[in-house]
Amino acid sequence: MTSGAPLRLIFPFMVPLLIGNLFQQLYNVSDVIIVGRMLGVEALAAVGAASPLFLLTVFVTFGLSSGFSVITGQRFGAKDMDGVHRSIASCITLSIICVTLIVIFYNIIIDPLMVWTNIPANLVGMSKSYIMIIVNGLWAMMAYNLLAAIMRALGDSKTPLYALILSTLVNILLAVTFIGPLGWGVPGSAYALVIAQSISACFCITYIYINNKNLRLSAKDFTLNPKELWEHFRMGMPMAIHFSILGLGILFMQTVTNTFGAETIAGFTASIRVEQLATQPLVSAGLTMAVFTAQNYGARKFNRIREGVKKMSLCSLAYGLVATVIIFTQGENVVRLFLDNPSKDVMNAAHLYFTYSIPFYFFLGQIFIYRNTLQGLGMGFLPMCGAIVELITRCGSALFLTPILGFMGVCLAEPISWFGSSSLFAGAYFYFIRILEKKAK
């Protein structure tokens, strides 16, 4: 990505990544559709009530793997293959340590979490079983996220896509089987998810071993080097904290929503799933910018970074306008997929959320672009600071507006936080890239 027209490099890299992210979201969407249509509103609400805890684990593993792999991408851009091998070994070592701590933490604190998040008593059993099966299978999620991040850092966005397509199909098949013929209920959905993620990780490992000699490691690469580990930890942990803060914001919003009852929870859950699918182009654009920036930063080509950011921002604006039209006209039809004959209250909750969040997708897209660009420049601390601002803005807006406006206050809190956080990231990007350019000269 260090030579040639930026968009001609970004889009071919981004498309497989986008398709992969869409399939990854289909994990959640297909599970929710299967649970809602086969088990009913309460089961859908139980999964929805636990979803922020699930997303928190996803964000942590994704943040760690994305942060760790930035070092890999920078060394690959600098053509330091020995450094790439040491980087991958450090990523694996730190991932094992971090996942172990996360699993222990969740097993200790899960019961208080059920209380703190205001999950209705009739949903607690299903919600707890769902989240704990996923947490105890977190090794599979982390393995796939790390392997995919490393391959993307070296310019391969297609292999992770193939793994996701396979595992998504397996996930749907297993979820239908576990929930339907076997009658495992909500836990069956969680078991299907973990098994499918394990398959995607195994696919990536097998592909690397057979086809990619650049990623084959030797025992000497795993010699623990405190300097190497700290360099990766310095990038990975702020990103994990950053995504954890975002996850806490979603958890807080779900906690507030849980006070409105099962119908509103179900409508909110369905609309959030639709939004997660709709915003994947923005997520993919951000991930691509992290790789693009890291490699060009390693090659000290700052003009290319500026050009890439400018053009992707314009693309983000165009997509936001298109997404607004599509979701306003078709969003409620998609929500109907989640339940057989949804009630008026469910549809009203989904419609209200769409009305106040969709027009502000441009600001959400700017968050992804600027945040990942800063990450590619090696500034892992700044995205964490931006996430704190986003958390404070989101929670503060919800606390202030919900007592006055009801569920509408929850819906308004999202775009308010997007505007505040995108402004901070944009200012930080323009300030620090000038400093880096001066230092390079």
C-alpha positions in Angstrom: 0.0 0.0 0.0 3.0 2.3 -0.2 2.7 3.1 -4.0 0.0 3.7 -6.4 -3.3 5.6 -6.2 -4.6 5.2 -2.7 -8.3 4.5 -3.5 -7.3 1.9 -6.1 -5.4 0.1 -3.3 -7.9 0.8 -0.5 -11.1 -0.4 -2.2 -9.8 -3.8 -3.4 -8.4 -4.4 0.1 -11.5 -3.1 1.8 -14.1 -5.1 -0.2 -13.1 -8.6 1.1 -12.8 -7.0 4.6 -16.3 -5.6 4.3 -17.7 -8.9 3.2 -15.9 -10.5 6.0 -17.3 -8.0 8.5 -20.8 -8.5 7.2 -20.5 -12.2 7.7 -19.1 -11.6 11.2 -22.2 -9.6 11.9 -24.3 -12.3 10.5 -23.1 -14.4 13.5 -25.1 -12.1 15.7 -28.0 -11.3 13.4 -28.6 -14.9 12.4 -28.5 -16.0 16.1 -31.0 -13.3 17.0 -33.3 -14.1 14.1 -33.3 -17.8 14.9 -33.8 -17.2 18.7 -36.6 -14.6 18.1 -38.5 -16.6 15.5 -38.1 -20.1 17.2 -38.2 -19.1 20.9 -40.2 -15.9 21.0 -40.0 -12.3 22.4 -38.7 -13.2 25.9 -35.8 -15.3 24.5 -35.0 -12.5 22.0 -35.1 -9.9 24.9 -32.8 -12.2 27.0 -30.2 -12.4 24.2 -30.5 -8.6 23.6 -30.2 -7.8 27.3 -26.9 -9.9 27.4 -25.6 -8.6 24.1 -23.6 -5.6 25.5 -21.7 -8.1 27.7 -21.0 -10.2 24.6 -20.1 -7.1 22.6 -17.7 -6.1 25.4 -15.8 -9.3 25.0 -15.8 -8.9 21.2 -14.5 -5.3 21.5 -11.7 -6.3 23.9 -10.4 -9.2 21.8 -10.8 -7.1 18.6 -9.0 -4.1 20.2 -6.1 -6.2 21.5 -5.6 -8.0 18.2 -5.9 -4.8 16.2 -3.4 -2.9 18.4 -0.9 -5.7 18.5 -0.9 -6.2 14.8 -0.2 -2.5 14.1 3.5 -3.2 15.0 3.4 -6.1 12.6 2.1 -3.9 9.8 4.7 -1.2 10.5 7.6 -3.7 10.4 6.2 -5.2 7.2 6.0 -1.8 5.6 9.7 -1.3 6.6 10.5 -4.7 5.1 11.8 -6.1 8.4 10.7 -9.7 8.2 12.7 -10.8 11.3 10.8 -8.1 13.2 7.5 -9.4 11.7 8.2 -12.9 13.1 9.1 -11.5 16.6 6.0 -9.3 16.4 3.7 -12.2 15.7 5.2 -14.3 18.5 4.7 -11.3 20.9 1.1 -11.0 19.8 0.4 -14.7 20.5 2.0 -14.5 24.0 0.2 -11.4 25.1 -3.1 -12.7 23.7 -2.9 -15.9 25.8 -2.2 -13.9 28.9 -5.0 -11.4 28.3 -7.7 -13.9 27.5 -6.9 -15.9 30.6 -7.4 -12.8 32.8 -10.6 -11.9 31.0 -12.2 -15.3 31.5 -11.2 -15.4 35.2 -12.7 -11.8 35.6 -16.0 -12.7 34.0 -16.4 -15.9 36.1 -15.9 -13.9 39.3 -18.2 -10.9 38.5 -21.0 -12.3 36.3 -23.7 -12.4 39.1 -23.2 -8.7 40.1 -23.2 -7.8 36.4 -26.7 -9.4 36.0 -27.9 -7.1 38.8 -26.1 -3.9 37.7 -27.5 -4.1 34.1 -31.1 -4.2 35.3 -31.9 -7.5 33.4 -35.5 -8.4 34.3 -35.7 -11.4 36.7 -37.6 -13.6 34.1 -34.7 -13.1 31.7 -31.6 -13.5 34.0 -31.3 -17.3 33.6 -31.2 -17.3 29.8 -29.0 -14.2 29.7 -26.4 -15.6 32.1 -26.1 -18.9 30.4 -25.8 -17.3 27.0 -23.0 -14.9 28.0 -21.0 -17.4 30.1 -20.8 -20.0 27.3 -19.4 -17.3 25.0 -16.9 -16.0 27.6 -15.6 -19.5 28.4 -15.1 -20.0 24.7 -13.3 -16.7 24.3 -10.1 -18.4 23.2 -11.7 -19.2 19.8 -12.8 -15.6 19.2 -9.4 -14.2 20.2 -7.6 -16.8 18.0 -9.5 -15.8 14.9 -9.4 -12.0 15.5 -5.6 -12.2 16.1 -4.9 -14.4 13.0 -7.1 -12.2 10.8 -5.5 -9.0 12.1 -2.0 -10.3 11.4 -2.9 -11.4 7.9 -4.6 -8.1 7.1 -1.5 -6.3 8.4 0.5 -8.1 5.8 -2.0 -7.2 3.1 -4.1 -10.4 3.0 -7.8 -9.5 3.6 -9.2 -12.4 1.6 -8.3 -15.4 3.7 -10.0 -14.1 6.9 -13.1 -13.6 4.6 -13.1 -17.2 3.5 -12.8 -18.4 7.1 -15.8 -16.2 8.1 -18.0 -17.4 5.3 -17.3 -21.0 6.3 -17.9 -20.4 10.0 -21.0 -18.3 9.5 -22.7 -21.0 7.5 -21.7 -23.5 10.2 -23.0 -21.2 12.9 -26.4 -20.9 11.2 -26.7 -24.7 10.7 -25.6 -25.5 14.3 -27.9 -22.8 15.8 -31.0 -24.1 14.0 -30.0 -27.7 15.0 -29.2 -26.9 18.7 -32.3 -24.7 19.2 -34.8 -26.7 17.1 -34.3 -30.5 17.1 -32.1 -30.7 20.1 -34.1 -28.2 22.1 -31.2 -26.5 23.9 -32.9 -23.1 23.9 -30.8 -19.9 24.2 -27.6 -21.7 25.3 -27.7 -23.6 21.9 -27.2 -20.3 20.1 -24.1 -19.6 22.2 -22.6 -23.1 21.7 -23.1 -22.7 17.9 -21.3 -19.4 18.0 -18.2 -20.7 19.9 -17.9 -23.8 17.7 -18.2 -21.7 14.5 -15.5 -19.3 15.7 -13.2 -22.3 16.5 -13.6 -23.5 13.0 -12.7 -20.1 11.6 -9.5 -20.0 13.7 -8.6 -23.6 12.6 -9.1 -22.6 9.0 -6.7 -19.6 9.3 -4.0 -21.7 11.1 -4.2 -24.4 8.4 -4.0 -21.8 5.6 -1.0 -20.1 7.2 0.9 -23.4 7.7 0.3 -24.6 4.2 0.5 -21.4 2.1 2.2 -18.5 3.9 5.9 -19.1 4.8 6.2 -15.5 5.9 4.1 -16.3 8.9 5.7 -19.6 10.0 7.5 -19.1 13.3 10.4 -20.9 15.0 11.1 -21.4 18.7 13.6 -18.6 18.8 10.8 -16.1 17.9 9.1 -16.9 21.2 12.1 -15.9 23.3 10.4 -13.5 25.7 11.8 -10.0 25.1 10.4 -7.5 27.6 11.0 -4.6 25.1 9.1 -6.4 22.4 6.3 -7.3 24.7 6.0 -3.8 26.0 6.0 -2.3 22.5 3.0 -4.5 21.5 1.3 -4.1 24.9 1.7 -0.3 24.6 -0.4 -0.5 21.3 -2.8 -3.3 22.2 -3.9 -2.4 25.7 -5.0 1.2 24.9 -7.0 -0.1 21.9 -8.5 -2.8 24.2 -9.4 -0.2 26.8 -10.7 2.0 24.0 -13.0 -0.6 22.7 -13.9 -1.6 26.3 -15.0 1.9 26.9 -17.2 1.8 23.8 -18.6 -1.5 25.1 -19.3 0.0 28.5 -21.2 2.8 26.7 -23.3 0.2 24.9 -23.7 -1.7 28.2 -24.9 1.5 29.9 -27.4 2.2 27.1 -28.7 -1.4 27.4 -29.0 -1.0 31.1 -31.2 2.0 30.7 -33.2 0.3 28.0 -33.7 -2.8 30.2 -35.9 -0.6 32.5 -38.5 -0.2 29.7 -39.6 -3.9 29.5 -39.2 -6.9 27.1 -41.1 -5.2 24.2 -38.8 -2.2 24.1 -35.7 -4.4 24.7 -36.7 -6.6 21.7 -37.2 -3.6 19.4 -34.0 -2.0 20.5 -32.1 -5.3 20.0 -33.5 -5.7 16.5 -32.7 -2.1 15.5 -29.2 -2.3 16.8 -28.5 -5.5 14.8 -29.8 -3.7 11.6 -27.5 -0.8 12.4 -24.5 -3.0 13.0 -25.0 -4.5 9.5 -25.6 -1.1 7.9 -22.4 0.5 9.4 -20.0 -2.3 8.4 -18.8 -0.3 5.4 -17.7 2.4 7.8 -16.0 -0.1 10.1 -14.3 -1.7 7.1 -13.1 1.7 5.9 -11.6 2.4 9.3 -9.8 -1.0 9.5 -8.4 -0.5 6.0 -7.1 3.0 6.9 -5.3 1.5 9.9 -3.4 -0.9 7.6 -2.9 1.8 4.9 -1.6 4.3 7.5 0.7 1.8 9.3 2.4 0.7 6.1 2.8 4.3 4.8 4.0 5.5 8.2 6.6 2.8 8.1 7.7 4.0 4.7 7.4 7.7 5.9 5.0 8.7 3.2 2.8 11.2 4.9 1.3 12.8 1.8 -0.3 9.4 0.9 -1.8 9.2 4.4 -3.3 12.6 4.0 -4.7 11.8 0.6 -6.2 8.5 1.8 -7.9 10.2 4.8 -9.4 12.9 2.7 -10.8 10.6 0.0 -12.2 8.1 2.5 -13.9 10.9 4.4 -15.7 11.9 1.2 -16.7 8.3 0.6 -18.0 8.1 4.2 -20.2 11.1 3.6 -21.6 9.6 0.4 -22.3 6.3 2.1 -24.0 8.0 5.0 -26.5 9.6 2.6 -27.2 6.3 0.9 -27.6 4.4 4.1 -30.1 7.0 5.4 -32.4 6.5 2.4 -32.2 2.7 2.5 -32.8 2.2 6.3 -35.5 4.8 6.4 -37.4 3.0 3.6 -36.5 -0.6 4.4 -35.4 -0.7 8.1 -38.7 -1.7 9.6 -39.1 -4.5 7.0 -35.8 -5.9 8.2 -36.8 -5.7 11.8 -39.8 -7.9 11.0 -37.4 -10.7 10.2 -36.5 -11.0 13.9 -40.0 -11.9 15.2 -43.0 -13.7 13.9 -45.7 -11.0 14.0 -43.9 -8.4 16.2 -46.1 -6.2 18.4 -46.7 -2.5 17.8 -44.5 -1.6 20.8 -41.6 -3.5 19.3 -41.9 -1.8 16.0 -42.3 1.7 17.6 -39.1 1.2 19.6 -37.2 0.2 16.4 -38.6 3.1 14.4 -37.8 5.6 17.1 -34.1 4.5 17.2 -33.8 4.6 13.4 -35.3 8.1 13.2 -32.7 9.7 15.6 -29.5 7.7 14.7 -29.4 7.2 11.0 -29.0 10.8 9.8 -25.8 11.1 11.8 -23.9 8.1 10.2 -21.4 10.5 8.7 -20.0 11.4 12.1 -19.8 7.7 13.0 -17.8 7.2 9.8 -15.4 9.9 10.7 -14.8 8.3 14.1 -13.7 5.1 12.4 -11.5 6.8 9.8 -9.6 9.2 12.1 -9.4 6.8 15.0 -7.9 4.0 12.9 -5.6 6.5 11.2 -4.2 7.6 14.6 -3.8 3.9 15.5 -1.8 3.3 12.3 0.4 6.2 13.2 1.3 4.4 16.4 -0.8 6.6 18.8 -2.7 4.0 20.7 -3.4 6.4 23.6 -5.4 8.9 21.7 -8.2 6.5 20.6 -8.6 5.6 24.2 -9.0 9.2 25.2 -11.5 9.7 22.4 -13.5 6.6 23.7 -13.6 8.1 27.2 -15.1 11.3 25.7 -17.6 9.2 23.7 -18.5 7.3 26.9 -19.0 10.4 29.0 -21.0 12.1 26.3 -23.2 9.0 25.6 -23.9 8.2 29.3 -24.4 11.9 30.3 -26.8 12.5 27.4 -28.8 9.3 28.3 -28.9 10.2 32.0 -30.1 13.8 31.3 -32.5 13.0 28.5 -34.1 9.7 29.4 -36.0 11.0 32.5 -37.4 13.8 30.3 -38.0 12.0 27.0 -38.2 8.4 27.9 -36.8 5.9 25.3 -36.2 8.8 22.9 -33.4 10.0 25.3 -31.6 6.7 24.7 -31.9 7.1 20.9 -30.6 10.7 21.0 -27.6 9.8 23.2 -25.9 7.9 20.3 -25.7 10.7 17.7 -24.7 13.3 20.3 -21.7 11.1 21.3 -20.8 10.5 17.7 -20.5 14.2 17.0 -18.4 14.9 20.1 -16.0 12.0 19.6 -15.5 12.6 15.8 -14.7 16.2 16.5 -12.0 15.2 18.9 -10.4 12.6 16.7 -10.4 14.9 13.7 -8.6 17.6 15.7 -6.1 15.2 17.0 -5.3 13.8 13.6 -4.6 17.2 11.9 -2.5 18.3 14.9 -0.3 15.2 15.2 0.3 14.4 11.6 1.9 17.8 11.2 4.2 17.1 14.1 5.2 13.7 12.7 5.9 15.3 9.3 8.2 17.8 10.9 10.0 15.1 12.8 10.4 13.0 9.7 11.9 16.0 7.8 
